[in-house]
């Protein structure tokens, strides 16, 4: 009988130890992976202001001399607005640049006939495709600028002409509200009559056409 009681006590002790071990064992926890950080979708809508600058190369044609090359540089300011719908972006952009674009020929003009432009402005529509933080675009509209024609020894002549422009480019978001762009524009300011002021016949038409390659930085509001 004594042995039976001792055996029962031992079994009770072992059962208690096993139960205590089960209670001490941590309950398995389900593992949940943290969701990836939220990346907001970039939007191109809104006003912006910026600066631009680059180079120009093209042709001027005088009736009396034929065509010759013109080239130079320009720098100025930009103002615009974009509206994004889906991945499409439409906008309006205007700019005005100080320019130093000129060229000279001695063909049938021994003293040197010169065409120059000292300022250039465009007002253009833009149509872009929003690929996240990148936006390729096409653009076109009206262009304004001065055309000056001169020959040493003569007063020369100048006019402000309106013409047209067409081109395209790529704009991309850098950081925060800042974007950068590179673009190409073809500009045709038409022609005007310099005539006797340039030492030629009463009618001597002078034309101005140029290619612009520019870069710019914009701040979006």
BELLIN-V998897 format. One record per residue. N is the residue number from 1. RES is the residue in one letter. SS is DSSP state (@ for helix, = for strand, . for the rest). Layout:
n->N res->RES ss->SS
n->N res->RES ss->SS
//
This chain:
n->1 res->X ss->.
n->2 res->X ss->@
n->3 res->X ss->@
n->4 res->X ss->@
n->5 res->X ss->@
n->6 res->X ss->@
n->7 res->X ss->@
n->8 res->X ss->@
n->9 res->X ss->@
n->10 res->X ss->@
n->11 res->X ss->@
n->12 res->X ss->@
n->13 res->X ss->@
n->14 res->X ss->@
n->15 res->X ss->@
n->16 res->X ss->@
n->17 res->X ss->@
n->18 res->X ss->@
n->19 res->X ss->@
n->20 res->X ss->@
n->21 res->X ss->@
n->22 res->X ss->@
n->23 res->X ss->@
n->24 res->X ss->@
n->25 res->X ss->.
n->26 res->X ss->.
n->27 res->X ss->.
n->28 res->X ss->.
n->29 res->X ss->.
n->30 res->X ss->.
n->31 res->X ss->.
n->32 res->X ss->.
n->33 res->X ss->.
n->34 res->X ss->.
n->35 res->X ss->.
n->36 res->X ss->.
n->37 res->X ss->.
n->38 res->X ss->.
n->39 res->X ss->.
n->40 res->X ss->.
n->41 res->X ss->.
n->42 res->X ss->.
n->43 res->X ss->.
n->44 res->X ss->.
n->45 res->X ss->.
n->46 res->X ss->=
n->47 res->X ss->=
n->48 res->X ss->=
n->49 res->X ss->=
n->50 res->X ss->=
n->51 res->X ss->=
n->52 res->X ss->=
n->53 res->X ss->=
n->54 res->X ss->=
n->55 res->X ss->=
n->56 res->X ss->=
n->57 res->X ss->=
n->58 res->X ss->=
n->59 res->X ss->=
n->60 res->X ss->=
n->61 res->X ss->=
n->62 res->X ss->=
n->63 res->X ss->.
n->64 res->X ss->.
n->65 res->X ss->.
n->66 res->X ss->=
n->67 res->X ss->=
n->68 res->X ss->=
n->69 res->X ss->=
n->70 res->X ss->=
n->71 res->X ss->=
n->72 res->X ss->=
n->73 res->X ss->=
n->74 res->X ss->=
n->75 res->X ss->=
n->76 res->X ss->=
n->77 res->X ss->=
n->78 res->X ss->=
n->79 res->X ss->=
n->80 res->X ss->=
n->81 res->X ss->=
n->82 res->X ss->=
n->83 res->X ss->=
n->84 res->X ss->=
n->85 res->X ss->=
n->86 res->X ss->.
n->87 res->X ss->.
n->88 res->X ss->=
n->89 res->X ss->=
n->90 res->X ss->=
n->91 res->X ss->=
n->92 res->X ss->=
n->93 res->X ss->=
n->94 res->X ss->=
n->95 res->X ss->=
n->96 res->X ss->=
n->97 res->X ss->=
n->98 res->X ss->=
n->99 res->X ss->=
n->100 res->X ss->=
n->101 res->X ss->=
n->102 res->X ss->=
n->103 res->X ss->=
n->104 res->X ss->=
n->105 res->X ss->=
n->106 res->X ss->.
n->107 res->X ss->.
n->108 res->X ss->.
n->109 res->X ss->.
n->110 res->X ss->.
n->111 res->X ss->.
n->112 res->X ss->.
n->113 res->X ss->=
n->114 res->X ss->=
n->115 res->X ss->=
n->116 res->X ss->=
n->117 res->X ss->=
n->118 res->X ss->=
n->119 res->X ss->=
n->120 res->X ss->=
n->121 res->X ss->=
n->122 res->X ss->=
n->123 res->X ss->=
n->124 res->X ss->=
n->125 res->X ss->=
n->126 res->X ss->=
n->127 res->X ss->=
n->128 res->X ss->=
n->129 res->X ss->=
n->130 res->X ss->=
n->131 res->X ss->=
n->132 res->X ss->.
n->133 res->X ss->.
n->134 res->X ss->=
n->135 res->X ss->=
n->136 res->X ss->=
n->137 res->X ss->=
n->138 res->X ss->=
n->139 res->X ss->=
n->140 res->X ss->=
n->141 res->X ss->=
n->142 res->X ss->=
n->143 res->X ss->=
n->144 res->X ss->=
n->145 res->X ss->=
n->146 res->X ss->=
n->147 res->X ss->=
n->148 res->X ss->=
n->149 res->X ss->=
n->150 res->X ss->=
n->151 res->X ss->=
n->152 res->X ss->.
n->153 res->X ss->.
n->154 res->X ss->.
n->155 res->X ss->.
n->156 res->X ss->.
n->157 res->X ss->=
n->158 res->X ss->=
n->159 res->X ss->=
n->160 res->X ss->=
n->161 res->X ss->=
n->162 res->X ss->=
n->163 res->X ss->=
n->164 res->X ss->=
n->165 res->X ss->=
n->166 res->X ss->=
n->167 res->X ss->=
n->168 res->X ss->=
n->169 res->X ss->=
n->170 res->X ss->=
n->171 res->X ss->=
n->172 res->X ss->=
n->173 res->X ss->=
n->174 res->X ss->=
n->175 res->X ss->=
n->176 res->X ss->.
n->177 res->X ss->.
n->178 res->X ss->=
n->179 res->X ss->=
n->180 res->X ss->=
n->181 res->X ss->=
n->182 res->X ss->=
n->183 res->X ss->=
n->184 res->X ss->=
n->185 res->X ss->=
n->186 res->X ss->=
n->187 res->X ss->=
n->188 res->X ss->=
n->189 res->X ss->=
n->190 res->X ss->=
n->191 res->X ss->=
n->192 res->X ss->=
n->193 res->X ss->=
n->194 res->X ss->.
n->195 res->X ss->@
n->196 res->X ss->@
n->197 res->X ss->@
n->198 res->X ss->@
n->199 res->X ss->.
n->200 res->X ss->.
n->201 res->X ss->.
n->202 res->X ss->.
n->203 res->X ss->.
n->204 res->X ss->.
n->205 res->X ss->=
n->206 res->X ss->=
n->207 res->X ss->=
n->208 res->X ss->=
n->209 res->X ss->=
n->210 res->X ss->=
n->211 res->X ss->=
n->212 res->X ss->=
n->213 res->X ss->=
n->214 res->X ss->=
n->215 res->X ss->=
n->216 res->X ss->=
n->217 res->X ss->=
n->218 res->X ss->=
n->219 res->X ss->=
n->220 res->X ss->=
n->221 res->X ss->.
//
